Amino acid sequence: MLYKKEYFKIIINFFILYLKRLIIIYMVKKDKDFMSKAVKRPGVFAAKAKRAGKSTSAYATQVVSKLKGKTKTAADRRLLKQATLAKTFAKYRPKKKY
């Protein structure tokens, strides 16, 4: 027969699991919000990559290697931020299955 302390432990453990699930759900929603709010000018970097004749990820790699650690103008800083954001989003992109 279960005593009051054991019932109390079971209820507490259930409550803790429930809170953990709520926190995980909140974090997933917050992460999706991050991606939608991070893009200030949608499509601009992809257009720059297309003009350069490269894919978005290839152009991002080129820009980062060219501008990282150098003195930059305001336009170069914006381009570097766009490139690093494109590389970050590439990590979240679903992988292709062959």
BAPATI-798880 format. One record per atom (N, C-alpha, C, O): x, z, y; residue number from 0; atom name; residue in three letters. Coordinates in Angstrom, 1 decimal, always signed. Atoms other than C-alpha are relative to their C-alpha. Layout:
<atoms>
{{X, Z, Y}, NUM, "CA", "ALA"},
...
</atoms>
This chain:
<atoms>
{{+0.8, +0.0, -1.2}, 0, "N", "MET"},
{{+0.0, +0.0, +0.0}, 0, "CA", "MET"},
{{+0.9, +0.0, +1.3}, 0, "C", "MET"},
{{+1.9, +0.7, +1.3}, 0, "O", "MET"},
{{-0.8, +0.1, -1.2}, 1, "N", "LEU"},
{{+1.3, -0.9, +3.4}, 1, "CA", "LEU"},
{{-0.4, +1.1, +1.0}, 1, "C", "LEU"},
{{-1.6, +1.5, +1.2}, 1, "O", "LEU"},
{{+0.2, -1.1, -1.0}, 2, "N", "TYR"},
{{+1.7, +1.8, +6.0}, 2, "CA", "TYR"},
{{-0.1, -0.6, +1.4}, 2, "C", "TYR"},
{{+0.1, -1.8, +1.6}, 2, "O", "TYR"},
{{+0.2, +0.4, -1.3}, 3, "N", "LYS"},
{{+1.1, +1.6, +9.7}, 3, "CA", "LYS"},
{{+1.2, -0.7, +0.6}, 3, "C", "LYS"},
{{+1.2, -1.6, +1.4}, 3, "O", "LYS"},
{{-1.3, +0.6, -0.5}, 4, "N", "LYS"},
{{+4.8, +0.9, +10.5}, 4, "CA", "LYS"},
{{+0.2, -1.4, -0.5}, 4, "C", "LYS"},
{{+0.6, -2.2, +0.3}, 4, "O", "LYS"},
{{-0.2, +1.3, +0.6}, 5, "N", "GLU"},
{{+4.9, -2.0, +8.2}, 5, "CA", "GLU"},
{{-1.0, -1.0, +0.6}, 5, "C", "GLU"},
{{-0.6, -2.2, +0.9}, 5, "O", "GLU"},
{{+1.0, +0.8, -0.7}, 6, "N", "TYR"},
{{+1.7, -3.5, +9.7}, 6, "CA", "TYR"},
{{+0.5, -0.3, +1.4}, 6, "C", "TYR"},
{{+0.4, -1.5, +1.9}, 6, "O", "TYR"},
{{-0.5, +0.2, -1.3}, 7, "N", "PHE"},
{{+3.2, -3.0, +13.1}, 7, "CA", "PHE"},
{{+1.2, -1.0, +0.0}, 7, "C", "PHE"},
{{+1.3, -1.9, +0.9}, 7, "O", "PHE"},
{{-1.2, +0.9, +0.1}, 8, "N", "LYS"},
{{+6.5, -4.8, +12.1}, 8, "CA", "LYS"},
{{-0.5, -1.5, -0.3}, 8, "C", "LYS"},
{{+0.0, -2.4, +0.3}, 8, "O", "LYS"},
{{+0.5, +1.4, +0.3}, 9, "N", "ILE"},
{{+4.5, -7.8, +10.7}, 9, "CA", "ILE"},
{{-0.7, -0.6, +1.2}, 9, "C", "ILE"},
{{-0.4, -1.8, +1.5}, 9, "O", "ILE"},
{{+0.7, +0.5, -1.3}, 10, "N", "ILE"},
{{+2.4, -8.1, +13.9}, 10, "CA", "ILE"},
{{+1.1, -0.4, +1.0}, 10, "C", "ILE"},
{{+1.0, -1.4, +1.7}, 10, "O", "ILE"},
{{-1.1, +0.3, -1.0}, 11, "N", "ILE"},
{{+5.6, -7.9, +16.1}, 11, "CA", "ILE"},
{{+0.7, -1.3, -0.4}, 11, "C", "ILE"},
{{+1.0, -2.1, +0.4}, 11, "O", "ILE"},
{{-0.7, +1.2, +0.4}, 12, "N", "ASN"},
{{+7.4, -10.5, +14.0}, 12, "CA", "ASN"},
{{-0.9, -1.3, +0.2}, 12, "C", "ASN"},
{{-0.3, -2.3, +0.6}, 12, "O", "ASN"},
{{+0.9, +1.2, -0.3}, 13, "N", "PHE"},
{{+4.3, -12.9, +14.2}, 13, "CA", "PHE"},
{{+0.0, -0.3, +1.5}, 13, "C", "PHE"},
{{+0.1, -1.5, +1.9}, 13, "O", "PHE"},
{{+0.0, +0.2, -1.5}, 14, "N", "PHE"},
{{+4.2, -12.4, +18.0}, 14, "CA", "PHE"},
{{+1.3, -0.6, +0.5}, 14, "C", "PHE"},
{{+1.3, -1.5, +1.3}, 14, "O", "PHE"},
{{-1.3, +0.5, -0.4}, 15, "N", "ILE"},
{{+8.0, -13.1, +18.3}, 15, "CA", "ILE"},
{{+0.0, -1.5, -0.4}, 15, "C", "ILE"},
{{+0.5, -2.3, +0.4}, 15, "O", "ILE"},
{{+0.0, +1.4, +0.4}, 16, "N", "LEU"},
{{+7.6, -16.4, +16.3}, 16, "CA", "LEU"},
{{-0.9, -0.8, +0.9}, 16, "C", "LEU"},
{{-0.5, -1.9, +1.3}, 16, "O", "LEU"},
{{+1.0, +0.7, -0.9}, 17, "N", "TYR"},
{{+4.6, -17.4, +18.5}, 17, "CA", "TYR"},
{{+0.7, -0.2, +1.3}, 17, "C", "TYR"},
{{+0.6, -1.3, +1.9}, 17, "O", "TYR"},
{{-0.7, +0.2, -1.3}, 18, "N", "LEU"},
{{+6.7, -16.8, +21.7}, 18, "CA", "LEU"},
{{+1.1, -1.0, -0.1}, 18, "C", "LEU"},
{{+1.3, -1.8, +0.8}, 18, "O", "LEU"},
{{-1.1, +1.0, +0.2}, 19, "N", "LYS"},
{{+9.6, -18.8, +20.3}, 19, "CA", "LYS"},
{{-0.6, -1.4, +0.0}, 19, "C", "LYS"},
{{+0.0, -2.3, +0.6}, 19, "O", "LYS"},
{{+0.6, +1.3, +0.1}, 20, "N", "ARG"},
{{+7.3, -21.7, +19.6}, 20, "CA", "ARG"},
{{-0.4, -0.4, +1.4}, 20, "C", "ARG"},
{{-0.3, -1.6, +1.8}, 20, "O", "ARG"},
{{+0.4, +0.3, -1.3}, 21, "N", "LEU"},
{{+5.9, -21.5, +23.1}, 21, "CA", "LEU"},
{{+1.2, -0.4, +0.9}, 21, "C", "LEU"},
{{+1.1, -1.3, +1.7}, 21, "O", "LEU"},
{{-1.2, +0.3, -0.7}, 22, "N", "ILE"},
{{+9.4, -21.5, +24.6}, 22, "CA", "ILE"},
{{+0.5, -1.4, -0.3}, 22, "C", "ILE"},
{{+0.9, -2.1, +0.6}, 22, "O", "ILE"},
{{-0.5, +1.4, +0.4}, 23, "N", "ILE"},
{{+10.4, -24.6, +22.6}, 23, "CA", "ILE"},
{{-0.9, -1.0, +0.6}, 23, "C", "ILE"},
{{-0.4, -2.1, +1.1}, 23, "O", "ILE"},
{{+0.9, +1.0, -0.6}, 24, "N", "ILE"},
{{+7.3, -26.5, +23.7}, 24, "CA", "ILE"},
{{+0.2, -0.1, +1.4}, 24, "C", "ILE"},
{{+0.2, -1.2, +2.0}, 24, "O", "ILE"},
{{-0.3, +0.1, -1.4}, 25, "N", "TYR"},
{{+8.0, -25.6, +27.3}, 25, "CA", "TYR"},
{{+1.3, -0.7, +0.3}, 25, "C", "TYR"},
{{+1.3, -1.5, +1.2}, 25, "O", "TYR"},
{{-1.3, +0.6, -0.2}, 26, "N", "MET"},
{{+11.6, -26.7, +27.0}, 26, "CA", "MET"},
{{-0.1, -1.5, -0.2}, 26, "C", "MET"},
{{+0.5, -2.3, +0.6}, 26, "O", "MET"},
{{+0.1, +1.4, +0.3}, 27, "N", "VAL"},
{{+10.6, -30.1, +25.5}, 27, "CA", "VAL"},
{{-0.7, -0.7, +1.2}, 27, "C", "VAL"},
{{-0.3, -1.7, +1.6}, 27, "O", "VAL"},
{{+0.7, +0.6, -1.1}, 28, "N", "LYS"},
{{+8.1, -30.7, +28.3}, 28, "CA", "LYS"},
{{+0.8, +0.0, +1.3}, 28, "C", "LYS"},
{{+0.8, -1.0, +2.0}, 28, "O", "LYS"},
{{-0.9, -0.1, -1.1}, 29, "N", "LYS"},
{{+10.6, -29.6, +30.9}, 29, "CA", "LYS"},
{{+1.1, -1.1, +0.0}, 29, "C", "LYS"},
{{+1.4, -1.7, +1.0}, 29, "O", "LYS"},
{{-1.0, +1.0, +0.2}, 30, "N", "ASP"},
{{+13.2, -32.0, +29.5}, 30, "CA", "ASP"},
{{-0.5, -1.4, +0.3}, 30, "C", "ASP"},
{{+0.2, -2.2, +0.9}, 30, "O", "ASP"},
{{+0.6, +1.3, -0.3}, 31, "N", "LYS"},
{{+10.8, -35.0, +29.7}, 31, "CA", "LYS"},
{{-0.2, -0.1, +1.5}, 31, "C", "LYS"},
{{+0.0, -1.2, +2.1}, 31, "O", "LYS"},
{{+0.2, +0.0, -1.4}, 32, "N", "ASP"},
{{+10.1, -34.0, +33.3}, 32, "CA", "ASP"},
{{+1.3, -0.4, +0.7}, 32, "C", "ASP"},
{{+1.3, -1.0, +1.7}, 32, "O", "ASP"},
{{-1.3, +0.3, -0.6}, 33, "N", "PHE"},
{{+13.8, -34.1, +34.0}, 33, "CA", "PHE"},
{{+0.3, -1.5, +0.1}, 33, "C", "PHE"},
{{+0.8, -2.0, +1.1}, 33, "O", "PHE"},
{{-0.3, +1.4, +0.1}, 34, "N", "MET"},
{{+14.1, -37.7, +32.9}, 34, "CA", "MET"},
{{-0.8, -0.8, +1.0}, 34, "C", "MET"},
{{-0.3, -1.7, +1.6}, 34, "O", "MET"},
{{+0.8, +0.8, -0.9}, 35, "N", "SER"},
{{+11.2, -38.9, +35.0}, 35, "CA", "SER"},
{{+0.3, +0.3, +1.5}, 35, "C", "SER"},
{{+0.2, -0.6, +2.3}, 35, "O", "SER"},
{{-0.3, -0.4, -1.4}, 36, "N", "LYS"},
{{+12.3, -37.0, +38.1}, 36, "CA", "LYS"},
{{+1.4, -0.4, +0.4}, 36, "C", "LYS"},
{{+1.7, -0.4, +1.6}, 36, "O", "LYS"},
{{-1.4, +0.3, -0.3}, 37, "N", "ALA"},
{{+16.0, -38.0, +37.9}, 37, "CA", "ALA"},
{{+0.1, -1.4, +0.6}, 37, "C", "ALA"},
{{+1.1, -1.6, +1.4}, 37, "O", "ALA"},
{{-0.1, +1.4, -0.5}, 38, "N", "VAL"},
{{+15.4, -41.7, +38.7}, 38, "CA", "VAL"},
{{-0.7, -0.1, +1.4}, 38, "C", "VAL"},
{{-1.9, +0.1, +1.5}, 38, "O", "VAL"},
{{+0.5, +0.1, -1.4}, 39, "N", "LYS"},
{{+15.1, -42.1, +42.5}, 39, "CA", "LYS"},
{{-0.4, -1.5, +0.3}, 39, "C", "LYS"},
{{-1.4, -1.7, +1.1}, 39, "O", "LYS"},
{{+0.2, +1.5, -0.3}, 40, "N", "ARG"},
{{+15.2, -46.0, +42.6}, 40, "CA", "ARG"},
{{-0.1, -0.7, -1.3}, 40, "C", "ARG"},
{{+1.0, -1.3, -1.8}, 40, "O", "ARG"},
{{+0.1, +0.6, +1.3}, 41, "N", "PRO"},
{{+13.9, -47.4, +39.3}, 41, "CA", "PRO"},
{{+0.3, -1.5, +0.0}, 41, "C", "PRO"},
{{-0.2, -2.2, +0.9}, 41, "O", "PRO"},
{{-0.3, +1.5, +0.2}, 42, "N", "GLY"},
{{+15.3, -50.8, +38.2}, 42, "CA", "GLY"},
{{+1.1, -0.5, +0.8}, 42, "C", "GLY"},
{{+1.6, -1.6, +0.6}, 42, "O", "GLY"},
{{-1.1, +0.5, -0.9}, 43, "N", "VAL"},
{{+18.0, -51.0, +40.9}, 43, "CA", "VAL"},
{{+1.3, -0.2, -0.8}, 43, "C", "VAL"},
{{+2.0, -1.2, -0.7}, 43, "O", "VAL"},
{{-1.2, +0.1, +0.7}, 44, "N", "PHE"},
{{+20.9, -50.3, +38.6}, 44, "CA", "PHE"},
{{+0.0, -1.1, -1.1}, 44, "C", "PHE"},
{{+1.0, -1.8, -1.3}, 44, "O", "PHE"},
{{+0.2, +1.1, +1.0}, 45, "N", "ALA"},
{{+19.6, -52.6, +35.9}, 45, "CA", "ALA"},
{{+0.1, -1.4, +0.6}, 45, "C", "ALA"},
{{+0.7, -2.3, +0.0}, 45, "O", "ALA"},
{{-0.2, +1.3, -0.8}, 46, "N", "ALA"},
{{+19.4, -55.4, +38.5}, 46, "CA", "ALA"},
{{+1.4, -0.2, +0.4}, 46, "C", "ALA"},
{{+1.9, -1.4, +0.3}, 46, "O", "ALA"},
{{-1.5, +0.2, -0.4}, 47, "N", "LYS"},
{{+23.0, -54.8, +39.6}, 47, "CA", "LYS"},
{{+0.7, -0.4, -1.3}, 47, "C", "LYS"},
{{+1.6, -1.2, -1.2}, 47, "O", "LYS"},
{{-0.7, +0.4, +1.3}, 48, "N", "ALA"},
{{+24.1, -55.0, +35.9}, 48, "CA", "ALA"},
{{-0.3, -1.4, -0.3}, 48, "C", "ALA"},
{{+0.5, -2.2, -0.8}, 48, "O", "ALA"},
{{+0.4, +1.4, +0.3}, 49, "N", "LYS"},
{{+22.1, -58.2, +35.5}, 49, "CA", "LYS"},
{{+0.8, -1.0, +0.9}, 49, "C", "LYS"},
{{+1.2, -2.1, +0.4}, 49, "O", "LYS"},
{{-0.7, +0.8, -1.0}, 50, "N", "ARG"},
{{+23.7, -59.7, +38.6}, 50, "CA", "ARG"},
{{+1.5, -0.1, -0.4}, 50, "C", "ARG"},
{{+2.1, -1.2, -0.2}, 50, "O", "ARG"},
{{-1.4, +0.0, +0.4}, 51, "N", "ALA"},
{{+27.1, -58.8, +37.2}, 51, "CA", "ALA"},
{{+0.2, -0.7, -1.4}, 51, "C", "ALA"},
{{+1.3, -1.0, -1.8}, 51, "O", "ALA"},
{{+0.0, +0.7, +1.3}, 52, "N", "GLY"},
{{+26.2, -60.5, +33.9}, 52, "CA", "GLY"},
{{+0.3, +0.9, -1.2}, 52, "C", "GLY"},
{{+0.9, +0.4, -2.2}, 52, "O", "GLY"},
{{-0.3, -0.9, +1.1}, 53, "N", "LYS"},
{{+26.5, -57.4, +31.7}, 53, "CA", "LYS"},
{{-1.2, +0.8, -0.3}, 53, "C", "LYS"},
{{-2.2, +0.8, +0.4}, 53, "O", "LYS"},
{{+1.1, -0.9, +0.3}, 54, "N", "SER"},
{{+24.2, -55.0, +29.9}, 54, "CA", "SER"},
{{+0.2, +1.2, +0.8}, 54, "C", "SER"},
{{+1.2, +1.5, +1.5}, 54, "O", "SER"},
{{+0.0, -1.2, -0.8}, 55, "N", "THR"},
{{+23.3, -51.8, +31.6}, 55, "CA", "THR"},
{{+1.1, +1.0, -0.4}, 55, "C", "THR"},
{{+1.8, +1.6, +0.4}, 55, "O", "THR"},
{{-1.0, -1.0, +0.5}, 56, "N", "SER"},
{{+25.5, -49.6, +29.4}, 56, "CA", "SER"},
{{+1.5, -0.5, +0.2}, 56, "C", "SER"},
{{+2.3, +0.3, +0.6}, 56, "O", "SER"},
{{-1.3, +0.6, -0.3}, 57, "N", "ALA"},
{{+28.5, -52.0, +29.7}, 57, "CA", "ALA"},
{{+0.4, +0.1, +1.5}, 57, "C", "ALA"},
{{+1.5, +0.4, +1.8}, 57, "O", "ALA"},
{{-0.3, -0.1, -1.5}, 58, "N", "TYR"},
{{+28.2, -52.1, +33.5}, 58, "CA", "TYR"},
{{+0.2, +1.5, +0.4}, 58, "C", "TYR"},
{{+1.1, +1.7, +1.2}, 58, "O", "TYR"},
{{-0.2, -1.4, -0.3}, 59, "N", "ALA"},
{{+27.9, -48.3, +33.6}, 59, "CA", "ALA"},
{{+1.4, +0.5, -0.4}, 59, "C", "ALA"},
{{+2.0, +1.2, +0.4}, 59, "O", "ALA"},
{{-1.4, -0.4, +0.4}, 60, "N", "THR"},
{{+31.1, -47.9, +31.6}, 60, "CA", "THR"},
{{+1.0, -0.5, +1.0}, 60, "C", "THR"},
{{+2.0, +0.1, +1.3}, 60, "O", "THR"},
{{-1.0, +0.6, -0.9}, 61, "N", "GLN"},
{{+32.9, -50.3, +33.9}, 61, "CA", "GLN"},
{{+0.0, +0.7, +1.4}, 61, "C", "GLN"},
{{+1.1, +1.0, +1.9}, 61, "O", "GLN"},
{{+0.1, -0.6, -1.3}, 62, "N", "VAL"},
{{+31.7, -48.6, +37.1}, 62, "CA", "VAL"},
{{+0.6, +1.4, -0.1}, 62, "C", "VAL"},
{{+1.4, +1.8, +0.8}, 62, "O", "VAL"},
{{-0.6, -1.4, +0.1}, 63, "N", "VAL"},
{{+32.6, -45.1, +35.8}, 63, "CA", "VAL"},
{{+1.5, -0.1, -0.1}, 63, "C", "VAL"},
{{+2.2, +0.7, +0.6}, 63, "O", "VAL"},
{{-1.5, +0.1, +0.1}, 64, "N", "SER"},
{{+36.1, -46.2, +34.8}, 64, "CA", "SER"},
{{+0.6, -0.4, +1.3}, 64, "C", "SER"},
{{+1.8, +0.0, +1.6}, 64, "O", "SER"},
{{-0.6, +0.6, -1.2}, 65, "N", "LYS"},
{{+36.6, -48.0, +38.1}, 65, "CA", "LYS"},
{{+0.0, +1.1, +1.1}, 65, "C", "LYS"},
{{+0.9, +1.2, +1.9}, 65, "O", "LYS"},
{{+0.2, -0.9, -1.2}, 66, "N", "LEU"},
{{+35.3, -45.2, +40.5}, 66, "CA", "LEU"},
{{+0.4, +1.4, -0.3}, 66, "C", "LEU"},
{{+0.5, +2.2, +0.6}, 66, "O", "LEU"},
{{-0.2, -1.4, +0.4}, 67, "N", "LYS"},
{{+36.0, -42.0, +38.6}, 67, "CA", "LYS"},
{{+1.4, +0.5, +0.6}, 67, "C", "LYS"},
{{+2.4, -0.1, +0.4}, 67, "O", "LYS"},
{{-1.2, -0.6, -0.5}, 68, "N", "GLY"},
{{+38.5, -39.8, +40.5}, 68, "CA", "GLY"},
{{+0.6, -0.7, +1.2}, 68, "C", "GLY"},
{{+1.7, -0.4, +1.6}, 68, "O", "GLY"},
{{-0.6, +0.7, -1.2}, 69, "N", "LYS"},
{{+39.0, -42.2, +43.5}, 69, "CA", "LYS"},
{{-0.8, +0.4, +1.2}, 69, "C", "LYS"},
{{-1.9, +0.9, +1.2}, 69, "O", "LYS"},
{{+0.7, -0.2, -1.3}, 70, "N", "THR"},
{{+38.0, -41.9, +47.2}, 70, "CA", "THR"},
{{-1.1, -1.0, +0.1}, 70, "C", "THR"},
{{-0.9, -2.2, -0.2}, 70, "O", "THR"},
{{+1.2, +0.9, +0.0}, 71, "N", "LYS"},
{{+34.5, -43.4, +47.6}, 71, "CA", "LYS"},
{{-0.7, +0.1, +1.3}, 71, "C", "LYS"},
{{-0.7, +1.0, +2.0}, 71, "O", "LYS"},
{{+0.9, +0.1, -1.1}, 72, "N", "THR"},
{{+32.2, -44.6, +50.3}, 72, "CA", "THR"},
{{-1.3, +0.6, -0.5}, 72, "C", "THR"},
{{-1.5, +0.9, -1.7}, 72, "O", "THR"},
{{+1.3, -0.5, +0.4}, 73, "N", "ALA"},
{{+28.6, -43.5, +50.3}, 73, "CA", "ALA"},
{{-0.7, -0.9, -1.0}, 73, "C", "ALA"},
{{-1.3, -0.4, -2.0}, 73, "O", "ALA"},
{{+0.5, +1.0, +0.9}, 74, "N", "ALA"},
{{+27.6, -46.7, +48.5}, 74, "CA", "ALA"},
{{+0.6, +0.2, -1.4}, 74, "C", "ALA"},
{{-0.1, +0.1, -2.5}, 74, "O", "ALA"},
{{-0.7, -0.2, +1.3}, 75, "N", "ASP"},
{{+30.2, -46.1, +45.8}, 75, "CA", "ASP"},
{{-0.4, +1.3, -0.7}, 75, "C", "ASP"},
{{-0.6, +1.3, -1.9}, 75, "O", "ASP"},
{{+0.5, -1.2, +0.6}, 76, "N", "ARG"},
{{+29.0, -42.5, +45.3}, 76, "CA", "ARG"},
{{-1.3, -0.2, -0.6}, 76, "C", "ARG"},
{{-1.6, +0.3, -1.7}, 76, "O", "ARG"},
{{+1.3, +0.3, +0.5}, 77, "N", "ARG"},
{{+25.5, -43.7, +44.8}, 77, "CA", "ARG"},
{{+0.1, -0.8, -1.3}, 77, "C", "ARG"},
{{-0.6, -0.5, -2.3}, 77, "O", "ARG"},
{{-0.2, +0.9, +1.2}, 78, "N", "LEU"},
{{+26.6, -46.4, +42.3}, 78, "CA", "LEU"},
{{+0.6, +0.9, -1.1}, 78, "C", "LEU"},
{{+0.2, +0.7, -2.3}, 78, "O", "LEU"},
{{-0.6, -0.8, +1.1}, 79, "N", "LEU"},
{{+28.7, -43.8, +40.4}, 79, "CA", "LEU"},
{{-1.1, +0.9, -0.6}, 79, "C", "LEU"},
{{-1.2, +1.2, -1.8}, 79, "O", "LEU"},
{{+1.0, -0.9, +0.5}, 80, "N", "LYS"},
{{+25.7, -41.4, +40.2}, 80, "CA", "LYS"},
{{-1.0, -0.8, -0.9}, 80, "C", "LYS"},
{{-1.5, -0.3, -1.9}, 80, "O", "LYS"},
{{+0.9, +0.8, +0.8}, 81, "N", "GLN"},
{{+23.5, -44.3, +38.9}, 81, "CA", "GLN"},
{{+0.6, -0.3, -1.3}, 81, "C", "GLN"},
{{-0.1, -0.3, -2.3}, 81, "O", "GLN"},
{{-0.7, +0.3, +1.3}, 82, "N", "ALA"},
{{+26.1, -45.2, +36.3}, 82, "CA", "ALA"},
{{+0.0, +1.2, -0.9}, 82, "C", "ALA"},
{{-0.2, +1.0, -2.1}, 82, "O", "ALA"},
{{-0.1, -1.2, +0.9}, 83, "N", "THR"},
{{+26.5, -41.7, +35.0}, 83, "CA", "THR"},
{{-1.4, +0.4, -0.5}, 83, "C", "THR"},
{{-1.6, +0.8, -1.6}, 83, "O", "THR"},
{{+1.3, -0.3, +0.5}, 84, "N", "LEU"},
{{+22.7, -41.3, +34.8}, 84, "CA", "LEU"},
{{-0.4, -1.0, -1.0}, 84, "C", "LEU"},
{{-1.1, -0.7, -2.0}, 84, "O", "LEU"},
{{+0.3, +1.0, +1.0}, 85, "N", "ALA"},
{{+22.4, -44.6, +32.9}, 85, "CA", "ALA"},
{{+0.7, +0.4, -1.3}, 85, "C", "ALA"},
{{+0.2, +0.2, -2.4}, 85, "O", "ALA"},
{{-0.7, -0.4, +1.3}, 86, "N", "LYS"},
{{+25.0, -43.3, +30.4}, 86, "CA", "LYS"},
{{-0.7, +1.2, -0.6}, 86, "C", "LYS"},
{{-0.7, +1.3, -1.8}, 86, "O", "LYS"},
{{+0.7, -1.2, +0.5}, 87, "N", "THR"},
{{+23.1, -40.0, +30.1}, 87, "CA", "THR"},
{{-1.3, -0.5, -0.7}, 87, "C", "THR"},
{{-1.6, +0.0, -1.8}, 87, "O", "THR"},
{{+1.3, +0.5, +0.6}, 88, "N", "PHE"},
{{+19.8, -41.9, +29.4}, 88, "CA", "PHE"},
{{+0.3, -0.7, -1.3}, 88, "C", "PHE"},
{{-0.5, -0.7, -2.2}, 88, "O", "PHE"},
{{-0.3, +0.7, +1.2}, 89, "N", "ALA"},
{{+21.6, -44.0, +26.8}, 89, "CA", "ALA"},
{{+0.1, +0.9, -1.2}, 89, "C", "ALA"},
{{-0.1, +0.6, -2.4}, 89, "O", "ALA"},
{{-0.1, -1.0, +1.1}, 90, "N", "LYS"},
{{+22.2, -40.8, +24.8}, 90, "CA", "LYS"},
{{-1.4, +0.3, -0.6}, 90, "C", "LYS"},
{{-1.5, +0.6, -1.8}, 90, "O", "LYS"},
{{+1.3, -0.4, +0.4}, 91, "N", "TYR"},
{{+18.5, -40.1, +24.7}, 91, "CA", "TYR"},
{{-0.8, -1.2, -0.7}, 91, "C", "TYR"},
{{-1.8, -1.0, -1.3}, 91, "O", "TYR"},
{{+0.7, +1.2, +0.5}, 92, "N", "ARG"},
{{+17.5, -43.7, +23.7}, 92, "CA", "ARG"},
{{+0.0, +0.1, -1.5}, 92, "C", "ARG"},
{{+1.0, +0.4, -2.2}, 92, "O", "ARG"},
{{+0.1, +0.0, +1.4}, 93, "N", "PRO"},
{{+16.3, -44.0, +20.1}, 93, "CA", "PRO"},
{{+1.0, -1.0, -0.6}, 93, "C", "PRO"},
{{+1.1, -2.1, -0.1}, 93, "O", "PRO"},
{{-1.0, +0.9, +0.6}, 94, "N", "LYS"},
{{+18.9, -45.5, +17.8}, 94, "CA", "LYS"},
{{-0.7, -1.1, -0.8}, 94, "C", "LYS"},
{{-1.8, -0.8, -1.4}, 94, "O", "LYS"},
{{+0.6, +1.1, +0.8}, 95, "N", "LYS"},
{{+18.2, -48.9, +16.2}, 95, "CA", "LYS"},
{{+0.3, +0.2, -1.5}, 95, "C", "LYS"},
{{+1.4, +0.6, -1.9}, 95, "O", "LYS"},
{{-0.2, +0.0, +1.4}, 96, "N", "LYS"},
{{+17.7, -49.0, +12.5}, 96, "CA", "LYS"},
{{+0.2, -1.4, -0.5}, 96, "C", "LYS"},
{{-0.7, -2.3, -0.3}, 96, "O", "LYS"},
{{-0.2, +1.4, +0.5}, 97, "N", "TYR"},
{{+19.1, -52.1, +10.7}, 97, "CA", "TYR"},
{{-0.4, -0.1, -1.4}, 97, "C", "TYR"},
{{-0.3, -1.2, -2.0}, 97, "O", "TYR"},
</atoms>
